């Protein structure tokens, strides 16, 4: 059976392929080859710049064009070489040597991959692809989503709403402020993510520049490697490593992204609950079906899909963060197969972002229902009344309001005002208390 979106084992490459196909530029086998080629070419040009050997200008231009124009045909050539070498990084090396011969740079062939082990290439190519995926795909999508939330928060800033603690009616709030809770949480979590540096490993077979030093003992190889990673790739070099990078910073990024996903999962569940309370209607689309049996249904499916994708992403991020920093002695191979799965939780996360955006776009405020719920729950102003009575040193105000309201139904405006009228307090205080209603007892928040 031929591979297609209908026969793919993973929904990422099947059902959802159209939504995430751009991520193939960072996480596919083709992308890994592209980034390996990019690292090898950058290193070769760096060595030439440092005058280890002479590289003809025309050859350098050919390599730069090869990097810029690298595509599926070049990747297929590398894959064909790998069929013989049975080693993916060595196949990249041989591919570049062939290109040097074609471009008049045969004399420079043995400077390709000079002194390196495969992980010097992998542990710079993968962090570089990860860095660019975050910068070009993840952060723009997340910041756009958060901006959408902020705009909705501003639109609904003045909407009073019954709050619920433990699922029970509680001191009223404002709808816009409740969304700002998530906006602030996301901004804080994004800030933590941005504090984690993008790092790579570049130091030879066991991290000590053994081959480099034996060939050029007078060169300061740690300083050269630092300069190469920072100036050519935009990465910070880990100073003390085994054959592989220790992945601690990568794990920290996974953990930060998992926390962001958890915040969004919390948002999805709250919005789902508001929809279930009929605080929001949802826009419908002609021809869509909400249930195969119940024609009236308009399900909050976008938030449910997002919740499911966030859960899958978090399970994988948790495994990646726990597994990658652990390796036997100077290196075992378990990181290799695990690293090839970085795109899976990333893709599920992007799918969730898009589902949330879609769901937000369908929300239609049901202000009548929100106000009706407030008016049906006058018991929530008991907190306000007893607090003012405390201010006035009225005896046992909490107990008096508890006796009136706790576990009692039918508390409405008339009930509360009748209680206030029966208090032994000045008329001016009764007037103050009667001004309080569930709609105006919403407190204060900072401006946004």
N, C-alpha and C positions, 0 to 999 in steps of 0.2 A: 504494500500500500504506500503510495507516494505521500511525502510530507506536505501538508497544506494546513490552512487555519482550521479545517474540519478534522484532520487526522492528528494534529499535534497533541502530545501527551499533556503538556502544560497549557492552562488557559491563557497564560501570558503570551504564548506563541500561537494560540488558537483563538478562542472567543474574543480576547481583549487585544489581539495583536495590533489592530488599527490605532488603538489609543496609546500604545506604548512603543510603537515600532521605532521611534526616534532614539530610544535608549540603546538600540543595537550599536550605535556609534560609540558607546562606552563599555558595554558589557558582553558583547558577542565574542565568539572566537575570532572573527574578522577584526574586531576592535582591539583585542589583545595583541594580535599580530601587528596592527597599525601602530599601537603605542610602543611595542618592542622595537619596531623599525625606527620610530621617532627617537627613542633613547639611544639606540646604537649609532644612528647618524649624528645625533648631538654630541655623543662622546667622541666619535671619530673627528668631528670638526673641532671639538675642544682641544684634543691632543695636537691637531695640526696647528691650531692657533698658538698653543704653548711651545711650538717648534720641536716637537718630538720627531716629526717627519714633515716632508714637503708634500702638499696636496695641490695639484694644478687647479687653477681658478675655475676652469671649465668643469672639472670633475666635481668640485664643491657645489657648483651651480646645479649640476645633474642630481646630486644627492638631495639638495634642498627642494628641487622640483619633484623628485621621487617621494619625498616626505609629504609635500603639499598635495600631490595628485594620487597618493596611495589609494587603491581601490580593490574591489573584489578580484580582479584579474591578478594583481600582484599577490593577494592573499592566497589565491589558488596555486600560484607558483610555489609559494612557501609550503603549502600543504603537500604538494607533489614531492618536494625535497624531503619533507618530514617522513614520507612513506619509505624512504631509504634510510634516513638517519635514525628514525624512531626517537627523535629528540626535537622538541618544538623550538627551543631557543637556538640550538645549533643550526636548524634549518634556516632561521632568520640570518644567522651569520653567513652561511653559504650563499643565500640569496643576495646579500649585500656585496659579497665578493664577486659574484657574477656581474652585478651592476657596475662595480668599479672597473672590471675588465672592459665592459662595453663603453665606459666613459673615459678611457685613457688613464685610469688610476690603478693599474695592476700592481704597481710598485707599493701601493699602500694597503694591499689586501690583508697582510698579517697584523695591521693595526686595528682591524675590526675586532671588537671584543677583547682588546688587549688587556691581559691580567685579570679578566673578569670571570666570575662564576655565573651560572644562569640566574641565580637569585639577585645579583646586582642589577640585572635587566628586569626581572619580574617585580622586584621590590622597589623599583622606580616607575615602571610602566603601569602597574596596578594602582599605586597611590596617585599617579598623575591622572589616570582615567577617572578615578574616584573623585579627585579634586575638581576636575572639570565637569563631571556629572553633577556634583553638588552646586557648583557655581553657575552653570548654564541651564540646568533643569530643575533641581530640587529647590534651591533657595528662591528663584523667581516664582515658581509655582506656589510655594508656601507663603511668601510675602504677599503675593496677589490674593491668595485665599484670606489671609489675615486682614488685608485692606478691605475686602468685601465684607467681612464681619464688622470691621470698624464703621464702614458706611451704613450698614444696617443698624448698628448700635446708635449712630447719630440720628438716623431716620426715626427710630423708635425710642428716642431718648426720653420723651415726655409721656410715655404710655405706662400708667400705673398698673401693677399686676400683683395678684395674690402670690406670695411666696409659699413654699412648702418645705418644711424640715421634717425628716422622717416620713415624708409623704403626706404630712398633715398640714392644714392651713396654718400659716405663720405670718409674722409682721410683713406687711406689703413691701414690694420692691418696685423697680421700674425695669421694663423689658430691655431697654437699651443698656442699662447698667449690667444686667445679667450677661449680655453678650460681651461687654467690656471686660468682664472677668476672664473670658477666654482669650480676648485680644491681648490683655496684659500677660497672661500665663504664656502665651505663644511667644511674645516678644522676649520675655525673660529666658525662655528655653532656647530660642534662636541665638540669643547673646551667649549663652553657655556653649552652644555648639560651635560658634565662631571663635571661641577662645582656644579650641583644640587645634594645634598646628598640624599641617600636612607634612608627614615625614617619610623618608625613604632610607633604604639600606644600600650602601655602596662601599665595599671594603674587601672584596676578594672572597676566597673559598670558605674561610672561617672568620672573616671580619678583621683580619690583621694586615691586609695589603702584602701578604707574603710574596706573591709573584711580582707585584709592582716593585717592591723594595729590592728584590734580588736582581732585577733588571736595571733599576735606576736607584741605587742606594742613597744618593745625595738629594733626591727630590723629597719635598715635604708632601707626601701623598695624602695624609688627612686633610691638609689645607687645600690641596688641589681638588680633592673629592668634594669638600664643602663648597668650594667655588663653583664646581661643575653643577652640582644639584641646585644650588640657589640661583645661579645666573642663567643656566640653560633650561631648567625644568621647573623652577619656582618651588622647590621642596627644601625642607630642612633635613640635613643628614644626621641620622642617629650615630653617635660617636663610638659606642661600645656595643658590638653585636656579635652574634654567632654567624652562621652562614646566611641566616634569614633575619629580617627585621623582627623586632619583638611584638609588633602589632598593638602595643598598648594604646597608642593614640587613635588608631583605627577603631579599637574596641570602645574607646571613650566616645568616638563619634557615633558608633552604633547605639550606645547607651543613650546619648543625647537625642538621637532620632527616635529611639523607642519612647523616651519621655514625651517628645512632641506628639507622637502617635497616640499615646495614652491620653493626652490632653484633648486631642481631636475625637478620640473614642468617647470621652466624657461628654463632649459637645454633642456628638451624634445621639447619645442616649437622652440628653436633656431635650434636644429638639424633637426627638421621637415622642417624648412624654408630652411636650407642649402640643404636638399634633394630636396625640391621643386624647388630650383634654379639650380639643377643639379650639385652642387658642390660635391655631393656624389652619386655614384651608390650603389646599394645594392646587395649583393650576393644572388643568387637564389638557391632554393633546388628543386631537381627533384621531380615532382609530385605535388608541391604546386600550388595553384591558387590564383591570386591577385584580381580577379573580376569575378563574375559569368557571366558578359556580355562582358567585355573588356579583351581579352586574353593578351594584352601587359602589363597590370598593375603589378607593383611591389610596393605595398603600404608600407609606413613607419609605419606599424601596431604596431610594438613593442613600439615605442615612443608614439603612440596614446593610446595603452593599459595602458602604464605606467601613462600617464597623467590622464586617467580616474580613475585608482586605487588610485593615489595620491589625487585626488579630493575627493573621498569617504572617504579615511583615514583622510584627513584634516577636513572634515565636522564633523566626529565623534570625533576627537581629540578636536575640538573646543567645542563641547557639553560637553565632559567629563571634560575639564578644567574649563568650566563655571559652571557646575552643582555640581561636587563633593565637592568643598569647602563650599557649602551652605547647612546648615541643621538646622532645627528648634530646638531652645534651646539646650538641652543636646544630642538630637539625634532624627532623624526620619529615616525611613527605605528606603528612596529613593536611598541612596548610594548602597544598597545591589544589586538590580537588575542592576544598571548601571555598577558596578564593574565587573559583569559577562561578560561584553562586551569588556573588555580591549583587548582581542585577535583579535577582528574584525578589528579595524584600524591598529593594528600591522601586521596582515596578509596581508591586502591590501598594506601596505607599503613594505613588503618583496616581494610581487608579483611585485610591481613596480620596485624595485631594479633589480629583475631578468629579467624583460622585457627590462630595459635600458641596462643591460649587453648584452642581446641577440641582441638588436639593434646595439650597438657599435660594436659587433663582425661581423655584416653584412656590415659595412661601407667600401666602396671602393672609395678612393680619385679620383676625376675627375680633375686632374691638368690642363688639356687642357681648360676646361670650366672656371676654376678659373682665369687662365691667360688671356683668351679671354675677360672675364668681365673687368679685369683691363685695358686691352688695349682699350676697348670700352668706357672707362670713364676717359679720360685725364683731364677732367674738375676738377678732385679732386686734381690735383697738383697746382691749382690756389692758394690755401692756402699757399703752400710752396713758390711760386713765390712772392706773395704779402708780405710775412713775411720777405724774404730776402731784398726786395725793401724797406721795412720799416727800416730795419737795416741800409741801405745805405741812408736814408733820402730822398728817391725818393718821389716826390709829389703825394699824393692821390693814393697810389698803390692799396688799397682795392677797391676803386671805379673803377679804370681802369680794374681790373680783374673781377669785378662784371659786368661791361658793356660787357666784352668779353664772359662770361660764363653763367650768371644766366638765367635759362630758355631756354638756347640755346642748340640745338642739333648739332651733327657733330663736336664736339670738339675732335680733335685727336692730334697725335704727331706733324703733320705738322702745324695745326692751332696754337698750343702753341708755337712752335719754330718760326713761322712767327711773332707772337706777340712779342716774346723776341727780335727778330732781329729789330723790329721797336722801341725798347726802346732807349732813349738817355742815355745810360750807357756805361762804358768801355767794351771792348771786353772780358776782363778777367771775368767780372761779367756775361756777356752773356753766356760764356762758363760754368760757375758755374751753372747758371740756367738751361742750356740745359742738364746737367747731371741728373737732376731730372726726374724720371718717376714714374708712378703708382706702378711699381714693387719694386722700391727701396725706395720709400717714405713711410717707415713703422715705423719710430721712433725707440725707444729703450725700453727695459724692463729689469728688473733684471734677472740674470741667474737663471735657475732652473735645 
